[in-house]
Amino acid sequence: MSLAFNTKPEDLYAREGLVRLDARFLAFLDEADAALRGRLEAARRDPATLVAKAESELLIAIAPHLEDFLAQLFGIVPEAQALAARH
């Protein structure tokens, strides 16, 4: 399996690898929407302050970026775009 972002398959099964992958996602998110990255980091620092509606709104805002990131990670961008076009 070939993964993007200098990720090895074994990274998906180890905490250290997942931490690196998370950092890559945060950088990816920052390029797309720095303010959204800031909101995510703030929520991670103090999740208790995030009320249910705000948490839902944050997840919905992040979802398309996560979808794009995962499509790039697994090398399925054309397939993901084709599926999105059908919806």
N, C-alpha and C positions, 0 to 999 in steps of 0.2 A: 504494500500500500504506500502510495506517495502522497505526502501531506505538504501543504504550503506553510509559510511562516517559519521555516526551519524546524518544523515539528516532526518528531519521530513517532511512529505508532506506539511505542512503549511510553511516550510522554502522556498518553491518554489514560494510563493505568497507574501513574505515580503522582504523588502530591506535588513534588518538585516540578514535574512536567506540566501539571495543571496550573500551577502558579505562574509558570512562564507563559502558558497559553492565555491565561487570564490577562497578564500584562500586555500581551499582543492584542487581545481584544480591546483593552482600554485604549491603546494607541490607535487602533483602527477606529474606534468610536470617537476619539478625540479629533481625528482627521475629518470625520463626517459632521460632528456636532460637539464641539468642546463644552458647550453649556450642558448638554445632556450627560456627558461624561462627568461633569462636576456634580450634577444631581445624583447620579449613580454612586459616586464616591461618598457624597454626603449621607446618602441612605445607608451605605455600608458601614460608615463610621458610627452612626447612631440610628439603627433601625427602629428603635422604640418610638422615635419622634415622627415616624412616617405613618400617618393614618391609612386605613384600608383603601380609601378612594385614591389617595395620592400614590400609594404603592401600585395600585392597578394602572393608573395613568402612566407611571414610570415604566412599568413592564410593557405596556402597549407602545410607548414611544421607543423603547429599546428594541423591541421585537424585529422590526425590519432590518435593523443594523446587524443584529445577531444572525438573522437569516442570511444576509449577504456575507458575513464573516464565515459562517459554516460552509456556505457554498464555495467560497474561495479555499478554505482549509481542505475540503475534500475534493476539490477540483471538479465541481459539478455546476459551475456558473451557468453554462448554456442551458442545462436541464432545468435549473431553478428558474431561470428567466422564462423559459418556455412554459413552465407550470404557472408562473405569475401572470403571464400574458393570457392564459386561458381563463383566469379569474377576473 
